[in-house]
Amino acid sequence: MLNNIDELAEGGRGIKLMWQIADKVSYTRTLDGRNCLSMSKSYEVEGRNRSQNKKKCNALDGLMNLLNRWDWQKETEQEAQLHETCVKQISLQVNTEVNALTIVLDWFEQLKKLSIPNEVWCLFQLALAEGFTNAVRHAHKNLPVETPIQLEITVFNGRLELKIWDCGPRFDFDAKLKEIIGTETKPGLDLEELKEPCLMPRRRKSVAMSQFLIAG
């Protein structure tokens, strides 16, 4: 369990961890003069049988598939829409202080009852912690503690999306990311450096180390 914010990655390594964990990462300037860090990660919904539409190929099934082809296409489109249906959205605003990380992690804990795989939940928790502490340490460096940091998480069927707004100066995130990673491929998370993959391991399901990405 994380007891000190200093146990989290410093500087560029924090950005690199977020990039390795998330499928997409962006940092853009908003119209109201803030910055928005956005991260998303896709996953397979627990309990969903992806082979349920695979039918045995015999003559009768072939005929039925032909007759019902239009309905099957409509069902496929509906499933794609379902994948992007918002299951839950939560938001939080905290001051610029390291101790607020506890509040942020407790806030994230409310998602543990959803059908999110344990490994994904833990890794996204780490990405959340890295994103928040980067805002405190870097974007809001030398700003008053009352400067707000706004967070929002949206859970879709098979995807998590995190947004963090800060009030810091403009920052060329893409250039910094390219400087840090130096490559277009994602290596993996170094589990020796990442001693606590799950910061608040209340979900007792074990995490298979072999399923983690390896790190730099």
C-alpha positions in Angstrom: 0.0 0.0 0.0 1.2 3.5 -0.9 2.1 5.4 2.2 4.0 8.3 0.7 3.5 10.3 -2.5 7.3 10.2 -3.0 7.1 6.5 -3.7 5.5 7.4 -7.0 7.6 8.1 -10.1 9.3 11.4 -10.5 9.2 13.7 -13.5 9.4 12.0 -16.9 9.0 8.4 -15.6 5.5 9.3 -14.4 4.6 10.4 -17.9 6.1 7.2 -19.3 4.2 5.0 -16.9 0.9 6.7 -17.9 1.8 6.2 -21.6 2.6 2.5 -21.0 -0.6 1.8 -19.0 -3.1 3.7 -21.1 -4.1 2.9 -24.7 -4.3 6.6 -25.5 -2.9 9.6 -23.7 -3.2 13.3 -24.6 -2.7 16.7 -22.9 -4.5 19.6 -24.5 -5.1 23.2 -23.7 -8.8 24.0 -23.1 -10.8 27.1 -24.1 -11.0 28.2 -20.5 -7.2 28.4 -20.2 -6.7 25.1 -18.4 -4.9 21.9 -19.4 -6.7 18.5 -19.8 -4.8 15.3 -19.4 -6.9 12.5 -21.0 -6.2 8.7 -20.7 -8.2 5.8 -21.9 -7.8 2.0 -21.6 -9.9 -0.7 -23.2 -10.6 -4.1 -21.7 -12.8 -7.2 -22.1 -15.9 -7.1 -19.9 -15.9 -9.8 -17.3 -18.6 -12.4 -17.9 -19.1 -11.5 -21.5 -19.0 -14.5 -23.7 -17.5 -13.3 -26.9 -18.0 -16.6 -28.6 -21.7 -16.5 -28.1 -22.4 -15.5 -31.7 -20.3 -18.4 -33.1 -22.7 -21.1 -34.3 -22.1 -24.6 -35.5 -21.8 -24.7 -39.2 -24.3 -27.2 -40.5 -26.7 -27.0 -43.4 -29.6 -25.7 -41.3 -27.6 -23.1 -39.4 -26.2 -21.9 -42.7 -29.6 -21.4 -44.1 -30.8 -19.6 -40.9 -27.8 -17.4 -41.0 -28.5 -16.4 -44.6 -32.1 -15.7 -43.8 -31.2 -13.7 -40.6 -28.2 -11.9 -42.1 -29.8 -8.5 -41.9 -30.7 -9.0 -38.2 -27.2 -10.1 -37.5 -25.8 -6.9 -39.0 -28.1 -4.8 -36.9 -27.1 -6.8 -33.8 -23.4 -6.1 -34.5 -24.1 -2.4 -34.9 -26.1 -2.4 -31.6 -23.2 -4.2 -29.8 -20.8 -1.6 -31.0 -23.1 1.1 -29.7 -23.4 -0.7 -26.4 -19.6 -0.8 -26.1 -19.6 3.0 -25.9 -22.6 3.3 -23.6 -21.7 5.2 -20.4 -22.0 2.8 -17.4 -20.9 5.3 -14.7 -19.3 8.7 -14.5 -17.8 10.2 -11.4 -16.1 13.5 -10.8 -14.0 15.1 -8.0 -12.3 18.4 -7.3 -9.4 18.7 -4.8 -6.8 21.3 -3.8 -3.2 21.2 -5.0 -1.7 19.2 -2.1 0.1 15.9 -2.0 -2.1 14.6 0.9 -5.2 14.8 -1.4 -3.9 11.7 -3.1 -5.7 9.7 -0.4 -8.9 11.4 -1.2 -8.4 10.7 -4.9 -7.8 7.0 -4.3 -10.7 6.6 -2.0 -12.9 8.3 -4.7 -11.6 5.8 -7.3 -12.5 2.9 -4.9 -16.2 3.3 -5.7 -15.6 1.7 -9.1 -14.4 -1.6 -7.6 -17.9 -3.1 -7.8 -18.1 -2.7 -11.5 -17.2 -5.4 -14.0 -13.6 -4.2 -14.5 -10.9 -6.8 -14.5 -8.7 -6.6 -11.4 -5.5 -6.1 -13.4 -7.0 -3.2 -15.4 -8.5 -1.7 -12.2 -5.1 -1.7 -10.5 -3.1 -0.4 -13.5 -5.7 2.4 -14.1 -5.5 3.3 -10.4 -1.7 3.7 -10.8 -2.3 5.9 -13.9 -4.7 8.0 -11.9 -2.2 8.5 -9.1 0.6 9.4 -11.6 -1.6 11.9 -13.4 -2.8 13.5 -10.2 0.7 13.8 -8.7 2.1 15.1 -11.9 -0.4 17.9 -11.7 0.6 18.7 -8.1 4.3 18.5 -8.7 4.7 20.0 -12.1 1.6 21.8 -13.5 0.8 23.5 -10.2 4.4 24.0 -9.0 4.6 27.2 -7.0 0.8 27.8 -7.4 -1.4 28.3 -4.3 -2.6 25.2 -2.5 -6.2 26.4 -3.2 -5.7 26.0 -6.9 -8.2 23.3 -8.0 -7.5 20.0 -9.7 -10.6 18.5 -11.3 -10.9 14.8 -12.1 -13.4 12.8 -14.0 -13.7 9.1 -14.8 -16.1 7.6 -17.3 -16.7 3.9 -17.4 -18.0 2.4 -20.6 -18.7 -1.2 -21.5 -15.1 -2.2 -22.1 -13.3 1.1 -21.7 -12.2 3.4 -18.9 -11.6 7.1 -19.6 -9.8 9.5 -17.2 -9.6 13.3 -17.5 -7.6 15.6 -15.2 -7.8 19.4 -15.5 -5.1 21.6 -14.1 -4.5 25.3 -14.2 -0.8 25.3 -15.0 1.0 27.0 -17.9 1.1 25.7 -21.5 3.2 22.5 -21.8 4.3 20.6 -24.9 3.3 17.2 -23.7 3.9 15.4 -27.0 7.4 16.7 -27.3 8.2 15.7 -23.7 6.7 12.3 -24.2 8.8 11.7 -27.4 11.9 12.8 -25.5 11.2 10.4 -22.7 10.2 7.3 -24.6 12.5 7.7 -27.6 10.5 5.1 -29.5 7.0 4.5 -30.9 6.7 1.1 -29.3 5.7 0.4 -25.7 8.3 -1.6 -23.8 6.9 -2.8 -20.5 6.5 -2.0 -16.8 9.6 -2.9 -14.7 8.0 -4.8 -11.8 11.1 -4.5 -9.7 10.8 -0.7 -9.9 7.0 -0.8 -9.6 6.8 -2.5 -6.2 3.1 -1.8 -5.6 1.1 -2.3 -8.9 -2.1 -1.9 -6.9 -1.8 1.2 -4.6 -4.7 0.3 -2.4 -5.1 -3.5 -2.8 -8.6 -4.0 -1.3 -9.6 -6.1 -4.3 -8.1 -9.4 -3.2 -8.1 -11.1 -6.5 -4.4 -12.0 -7.3 -2.7 -10.3 -10.2 -0.7 -12.5 -12.5 2.7 -10.8 -12.9 3.1 -12.2 -16.4 0.1 -10.2 -17.6 1.7 -6.8 -16.8 3.5 -4.9 -19.5 7.2 -4.6 -19.0 8.8 -1.3 -18.3 11.4 1.3 -18.9 
